[in-house]
């Protein structure tokens, strides 16, 4: 079993980071001293669960975590600085600090270094998360020691429930859109004015006409989806927002 290190200080190491063409040494104190930091560590950059779920959800919930006292969100992986920088760029995760633990020193100090030779990875981090206040680990969420790559304890939602149990989760909103479409522009403005973040997918870029018919059973745009529900076009979105405002009054 992995040791839970709550109440102890984080390992004192130096992370070799890269900014442009410059190497920059970042110490543990630089990261943690005088701050409240939510950390999540994972087996590897560009790997499926890490890229599709772990990083995107922390990035999505970053504003709420910071609203409730978290100063910084840090992703640590036993990868080099070049890989971590490219991964951050590909993820578009501007709300997260990516720290390369290339030699595994921090991960080893946490007692979370595991052999992934069966995957050709060598030594990597077990998946875990923790809340660190001024360098002291307050809370750890460690994935169960099971075969494979379990994921369900170190996720962003679990961290948020610990930090702020009463926090309201953001809506998950996608707008199927088309360039030059005035109704699409109106739908996006309605969402922005309501303070609701959304992802816009553009026709013939992220999806096709066939996808539009398959997903929304529609031929007109925009098509708005909220938390798995198909809302419809801009008019239907305006009605949904008005109903939400009326219920909140």
N, C-alpha and C positions, 0 to 999 in steps of 0.2 A: 504493500500500500504506500501511496505517496504521503509524505509528511505535510500536514497542514501547518503553515508557518505564521498563522495569525499571532500578532503581538510581537513579532520580531522585525528587525530592520531588513530592508532589501539588501542584496549583495552589493558590495562596492566594486564596480568595474568601470572600464572605459569603453564606450561604444565608438567604433570607427565609422563615422558617417561621412557622406560625400555631398557637397553643395557645389554644383557646376564642376569645375576642375580642381576644387580645393578639398583636401581631407580636413575634417573637423572632428576633434576629439570631444566627445560628450560624456561627462561622468555621471554616475548615479546621482550625485548631489545636484548636478545641473537639471536633471529630470525631475527629482522628487522633493528636494529640500524646500520647505515652506509652501508646498502645494498639496492639493488633493488630486490624486491621479487615478484614473480607471485604466487598468492594464489588461490586455488580453493577449495571450501567447498561443501560438499554433504551430502545426508541423512544418508548413512551408508556403512560401509565396507561390502564387499562381495555381495552387492545388484546389480541387473542386469545391469542397465545403468552405474553405477559407475565403475563396473568391466569390462564391455565389451567396453565402449567408453571413459568415462571421464578420467580415469587414463591412459589407454594405449596410447591415443593420446597425452596427455601432456608428457608422457615419450618419445614418438617418436619424438616430436618436441622440446625436451629439448635442444639439441645441437644448434638448430637454435635460439631459444630464448636466450640462453646464449651468442651466437655469437653477438647478438644485444643488449647486456647490462644487461640482467637479471642474477643476481648472483645466485639465488636459486629459485627452484620451490617447493612449499609447498602444501600438501594436508591436509585439516583439516576435521575431522569428530567427532561427539559426540559418540565416542567409547573409550574403555579403551586401554591402551598401549599394552596389550597382543594381543588383536584383531587387532590393527593397525599393529603391527609387523608381525603377521601371514599373514595379507592381503598383505603387501608389499612383503613378501617372495613369496607368491603364484602368485603375479602379475609379479615378476621379474623386478620391476620398480626401478632400481638402480639410476635413474636420479632425483628421487623425494624424498623429505623429508616428511615423514608421521608424523603428529602431532596429538596425542590423546587429544581431548577436552572432557574428560570423564564426567566432571561435567557441561559441556555446558557453562562455564564462558565466554570464548572468544566469542562464538556464540551469547550468550545473550547480551554481550557488543556491538556486531555488530548489534543488533536488528534483528537477523536472526533465533532466536530460535522459532520453531513451534511445535505444537502438532501433533504427528503421531499416536495417540492412536488407530485410525481405523485399523492400520497395526500391532498394538501391539508393537510399537517402543517406545512409550513415547515421550519425547521432543527430537527433532533432529534439524539439520541445514537445512534451506532452501538452495537450490542450487544456488551458486553465485561464481563469481571470482573477483579478484581485483589485480591491480598493486600497490605496496607499495614502496615508495622511502624513505629511512631513517625513517621509522615508520609512514609516512604520506600517506594516501590513495590518490593516484593520479586519479585512474579510477576504477569504479565498473561496473560489468556486472551482473545484477540480473535477474533471470528467472521470467517470468510473473507469477503473483499470480493467477494461474488457478488450477482446481482440478487435482489430480494425481501428477506426477513428471515431469514437463516440462523441456526440455533440448534442448538448441539451442542458448543461449546467453553466457553461462559461459564456453563454450568449448575452447579447445586449439587453434583452428584456428582463432576464434574471438580475442583471446588474442594476437596471433602473428600478425594479421592484424593491431591491435592497436600499438603494439611495433615496428613493422617493415613492413609497408604496401607493400614494394617492395620485400620482401623476397621471395625466390623461395622455394616452398614446396618440400619435399623429395619424391622420387618415393615410391610407395607401391609395394614391390617385394616379391613374394613367389616362392620358388624352391621346387618342388616335387622331392625328392631325394631317394637314396638307399645307404646303407653302402657298401663300397668296390667298388662303381661304379666310374671308372676313368672319364667318361664324366660328371658325377655329380660334381666331384672334380674340373674339368676344368671350369664348369659354375660358381661355387662358387668363384674360383680364378679370373675369368674375372670380376665378379661383385665387388669383393673386390679391385682389381687393379683400377677399375673405380671409387672407392670411393662411391659405392652405397650399402647402408645397405639392408639386405634381411632377410627373415625368411625362414629357411629350414625345411621342413616336411619330416620325414623319413618313408619309406615304412614299413608297419606292426607295426609301432609305433603310428604315428598320422593319418595314412590313410592306406587303403587296395588296393589291385589290382582292386577290383570293383570300388572303389572311383576314382582311376586313369583313368579308362575307362569312368566313368560317367563325371568327371570334364574336362579332357583333350581329351577324345575320342582317347586315345593313349595307347600303351602297352610298350613303351620304356621310359627310363629315361636318363637325367632329363627332366622335363617339367617346363618351366619358365613362370610366369605370372607377368606382370608389369601394374599397374594401371588398372586392369580389362581386359587387353589384353593378349591373349595367344601367347607368343613369340615362344615357341617351345623348342628345345633342345639346346645343347651347340653351335652348328654351327650357328643356327638361332640367338642365343643371341649375338655371335660375330659379325654377320652382323648388328644387331640392334645397338650395341655399336659403330661400325664403322660408320654407317649412322648418329648416333647422334653426333659423333665427327666431321664428315664432315660438318654437318649443323651448328655446333658451330664455325667452323673455319672462 
